[in-house]
Amino acid sequence: MPAPAVLNVGFYNFVMTDKIVALVSSESAPMRRLVQQLRKEGHTIDATQGRRTKSIIFTTGESVVLSAISQETLAKRLSSGEVLVDEE
């Protein structure tokens, strides 16, 4: 069975590409409020390493991943095939 590809979301943090539903900017007030609510509920995975959140990655599970990389950059990585595949 082939290993799923993973996307580098910054600082050696990775997300499985088959679990990504959406890449969204964190600039709008509604997205900031949503992240605050999800943090209270414990549904966030913070991959920013203390930096400003630039994008929110919605996954098929209950959690969202916060990244310090813009959604444009992440989308380019996905579309260009700049993902890591573990070939054992």
LINRAHU-V975998 format. One record per backbone hydrogen bond with DSSP energy under -0.5 kcal/mol. CO is the residue of the C=O (numbers start at 1). NH is the residue of the N-H. If there is no record, write none. Layout:
co:nh
CO:NH
CO:NH
//
This chain:
co:nh
5:17
6:84
7:9
7:15
10:13
13:9
13:10
15:7
16:19
17:20
19:60
22:58
24:56
28:32
29:33
30:34
31:35
32:36
33:37
34:38
35:39
36:40
37:41
38:42
38:43
39:42
43:64
44:46
45:47
45:66
48:51
54:26
55:67
56:24
56:58
57:65
58:21
58:22
63:59
64:45
65:57
66:47
67:54
67:55
70:74
71:75
72:76
73:77
74:78
75:79
76:80
77:82
78:81
81:83
84:6
85:87
86:3
86:88
//
